[in-house]
Amino acid sequence: MRVCRVGLVGAGGVAQRHARVLGGFEDVEILGVTDVTRSAAAELADAHGAATFADVEELLAAGPDAVYVCVPPFAHGPVEEAVVAAGVPMFVEKPVSVDLDTAERIADLVARRGLLTGVGHHWRYLHVVDEARELLAGRPVRMVSGAWLDKVPPVDWWARRDSSGGPVVEQAAHVLDLMRALVGEVTEVTAYGDGAPPPVEGADIDSVTTAALRFADGAVGTLAAACVLGWKHRAGLEILADGLALSLAEDGLTIRDADGERHLPADPDGARTAVDRAFVDAVRGVGDDVRVPYAEALGTQRLALAVAESAATGRPVALPTGPAATLRAATAAAPAGVGVDA
């Protein structure tokens, strides 16, 4: 296959970003777009010389080589089921759902089908994450502190718990995903929310949430999430190991050790491009660098929802075998994911 024909489900801001990136690849053609708002789908499709489709079934009937699912958290489920049933490689934007049942059902379908998938945790493609991993090699992490301190995004569904899952699920998932990548699996969380929504009409989410986390390898950690500001204040991790302190964010890594302090800048736009490049290469059968397939993203989803559950109930939530262990085992037993020959 010389060109990968991609269909987009969703036409919002995230879909537009992926379309810009994909449209810049010489080996990608944006086949078409579908969205519940027909005018939005038409506008995005027209901008990329693509077709507008009435629904997912019509898009799939056009024979895409891959489908990008870029819908709000509450809309996940039926779209993925249709794409998996069609056997088409699938890229899903995070969070993969607002609830665990949906995510686990889709993950099971993906594993049974042996489908090639990717999820939009693009922070894993920051080169400074690789640098942090190398620095931590052979050095057990003692403590990690994560934060996502931000505003309420300007979309009407975001401030409703049943639509977005709240800021821990919708925003801080990036931070939780990096915790899992660099520190390991969490076995227990205890979280608290303030019970007061942000000053947005119809809001029922917590304005602020804090959580304590215990990791399987013995590290302890915290997470802070807030949506009460008018700007994105801070999003990232502080990691402490013996003789080493790391401060990691989307824009760079600060290292402090016996040699002093130094800062490595990051390239967030490059990471957003890399996550799409890796998925397209895998679909075309010319690469193997999908760092977060659906089964791996399920681990982050389980962790985020455990934090949300603990904050809602005021009780600890145990993850005794690690958030992703069950699905990883199922995936290992399933047929290997397949791409399309180049």
Secondary structure, 3 states (H helix, E strand, C coil): CCCEEEEEECCCHHHHHHHHHHHCCCCEEEEEEECCCHHHHHHHHHHCCCEECCCHHHHHHCCCCEEEECCCHHHCCHHHHHHHHHCCCEEECCCCCCCHHHHHHHHHHHHHHCECEEECCHHHHCHHHHHHHHHHCCCCEEEEEEEEECCCCCCCCCCCHHHHCCHHHHCCHHHHHHHHHHCCCEEEEEEEECCCCCCCCCCCCCCEEEEEEEECCCCEEEEEEECCCCCCCEEEEEEEECCEEEEEECCEEEEEECCEEEEEECCHHHHHHHHHHHHHHHHHCCCCCCCCCHHHHHHHHHHHHHHHHHHHHCCCEECCCCCCHHHHHHHHHCCCCECCCC
